[in-house]
Amino acid sequence: MKTVKISLNSIDKVKAFVNEITKFDSDFDLVSGRYVIDAKSIMGIFSLDLSKPIDLNIHAQDNLDAILSALAPYIVE
């Protein structure tokens, strides 16, 4: 599992993010405080506080590089 911080501070970013990760078979979890949400759920994402960066847990082994390059526009440091 790999964890990265992402920023989803607009509705368009959330829609594009979900469209991007649904292309992969791996599981993705968004962690904000004590909440853990399935990152492929648009409704779940909107239940989080999107004003600050969120931790994204990527449960993938084989195609991690492809996933990280697809998520590059959302990753913050």
C-alpha positions in Angstrom: 0.0 0.0 0.0 1.2 3.5 -0.8 -0.2 6.7 0.7 -0.1 10.1 -1.0 -1.7 13.5 -0.2 -4.1 14.8 -2.8 -6.1 18.0 -3.2 -9.7 17.8 -4.5 -10.7 21.5 -4.0 -13.3 21.8 -6.8 -16.3 19.8 -8.2 -14.6 19.4 -11.5 -11.5 18.0 -9.9 -13.5 15.4 -7.9 -15.3 14.2 -11.1 -12.1 14.0 -13.1 -10.4 12.2 -10.1 -13.1 9.6 -9.8 -13.1 9.0 -13.6 -9.4 8.5 -13.5 -9.2 6.0 -10.7 -12.2 3.9 -11.9 -10.0 2.8 -14.8 -7.9 0.8 -12.3 -9.0 -2.4 -10.6 -7.2 -1.6 -7.4 -8.8 -0.4 -4.2 -8.5 3.3 -3.2 -9.4 4.8 0.2 -9.5 8.4 1.1 -8.7 9.2 4.8 -9.7 12.4 6.4 -9.4 12.5 10.2 -11.2 9.4 11.4 -13.3 8.9 8.2 -12.3 6.4 5.6 -14.1 6.6 2.3 -14.0 4.5 -0.9 -12.3 6.9 -3.3 -14.4 5.7 -6.2 -17.5 7.0 -4.6 -18.4 10.6 -5.6 -21.0 10.9 -2.9 -18.5 9.7 -0.3 -15.9 12.2 -1.4 -18.3 15.1 -1.1 -19.0 14.0 2.6 -15.4 14.9 3.4 -13.8 18.3 4.1 -12.3 19.1 0.7 -10.8 22.5 1.8 -7.5 20.8 2.8 -5.4 17.9 1.4 -6.6 14.3 2.0 -4.6 11.1 2.3 -5.2 8.6 -0.5 -4.3 5.0 0.3 -3.6 3.0 -2.9 -3.9 -0.7 -2.4 -2.0 -1.8 -5.5 1.2 -3.7 -6.1 1.8 -4.2 -9.8 0.7 -1.0 -11.7 1.6 1.6 -9.1 3.7 3.7 -11.5 0.8 4.0 -13.9 -1.6 4.9 -11.1 0.8 7.6 -9.7 1.3 9.1 -13.1 -2.5 9.2 -13.7 -3.0 10.9 -10.3 -0.1 13.4 -10.7 -2.4 16.4 -11.2 -4.0 15.8 -7.8 -1.0 14.9 -5.7 0.3 17.7 -3.4 3.4 17.7 -1.2 
